[in-house]
Structures are given as C-alpha cells and as structure tokens.
Amino acid sequence: MKEDTAETKAVRHIQLQVPADLYKRFRGRCLEEDTNMRSKVLQLIRDYTETEDFLDMDKAEVEGLYAKATGDAIAEHHRAGRYTTHGDEKGTYRLYPDGAKEYVKLYKGQR
C-alpha cells in the first residue's frame, strides 16, 4: 500500500534511549493518568516547543513579560498580607493589601 508522500514527509520519527528507571516512572505516570505514552510525549514536545523563547521577543513583549511578572509578585505579597513599596509624583509610599498608602519620609541624600 502506497502512502501519500506529502504526509510522510510531514512526520518525523524519533528514537530515544531512556534510562530504565526514568522509563518506568514515565510509564507509571501515564498509567495513572490513563494516557497513551506516545501521545503524552508528543504533547510534551508540543508544549516545550510552543513556549516563546525570551531571546526571540521584541522590546514590547519583554516589557510586557516583566510587567506581568511584577504585577503577579505584587499581588502575591498583598495576598500574604505584606505591603509593597512604590513611588509617584508625591514621593515613595507603601501600598498595603487593603489599598491604603503610607508615604515614607526620606532623609537627606535620599530620593
């Protein structure tokens, strides 16, 4: 039976030499999840290759990534009940989880 050559070229087969203990753990996890090992490996490869490489990002994407990470960190501190320190045109302030601002007195030589 002759296969479609275009489809055959689109698929690549890989063969891995995996240490026995690693194989057993992976197989066990797939059995626990009731997942086919081949489909799980394919999904892992897709997930790994679909993530954006930091070096391929332009300036706006990098700044967006930093902004999201900063926002997430601030939210985590507030959830834990801790304040975060910020600044505006009035000066430096502590922002508390309840939204209250407390401006910090700066001493000579500090900004």
N, C-alpha and C positions, 0 to 999 in steps of 0.2 A: 504494500500500500504506500503510495507516494504522498508525502506531506507537503503542505504549502511552504515554499521556501522562504517567503517573506516572514511568516510566523516563526519558522525555525530559527532564523537569524535574530529575531527579537528576544529570544530566550537564551540565556547562558546557564550552563550547569556548573556548579562548584562542588568540589570535594574537599572535605576538611578532615584533618587528623586531630581528633579531640581526645584529650586525656580521659581515661576510663571513668574516674571519679566525677569529672565535670559532666560527662555524657549521662551518667546515672542520675546526677542531681537534676539536669535539664529534663531528662525523660520523666523523672518523678514529678517535677513541677507541671509538665504538660499533662500527665495523667491526672493530677489533682484538679487541673483546670478543664479536663476533658477536651484537650486541644490536640490537634494533629501537629506533630513535631515540625514537619516541613512548612506548614502554614505559619506556625509560630516563628520559625527562623526567618521566613520571608517577611513577616510583619515587623520583626526586629530590624531587619535590614532596611525596610522602608522607613521606619521611624528614625533610624540613625542617619539616613541619607537625606531626609526631608528637612532636618533642622538646618537653619541658616548658619553659615559659617560667619563668625564675628568679623573676620578679615574681609569678607565679601560685601559687608554692609557699607552704605554711604553714610555721610556725616549725620543726616537727619535720622536715619534708622538707629545709629549708635546712640544719639542723644535721646531718642525715644526709649531705647532699651534701658539707658541709665535712669531716665525719669520714672519708668515703671518700677525698676528695682528700688529706687529711692522712696517712691510712694508706698511700695509694699513694706519696706523696712520701717517707715514712719508708722504705718497702720499696725504693724506687729508690736512696736514699742507702746503705742497707745492701748492696744488690746491687753498688754501686760500691765497697764496702769502707770507707765512711765511717761515723763514729759520728753519733748524733743525741742531742740534749740533752732531758732530761725532768725531771720532778720528782715526788716523792711525800712522804709524811709525814716521811721521814728527811732530805729535802733535794733538792738538784739533783744529777743524775747524767748521765753519758754512757753511752748504751747502744750497745754495739759490735755489729757484724754477727753475732758468734758468741754473742750473748746476755749477755755479761759486762757488769756495771755497775761504773762507777767514779764514786764520789761526788766532787763538786768542792768544794774548800774555798772558802768565801765569806769575803770580807774585810769589815771593819767598814763598816756602812752599806749593805750588800747584803742582799738577801733570800735 
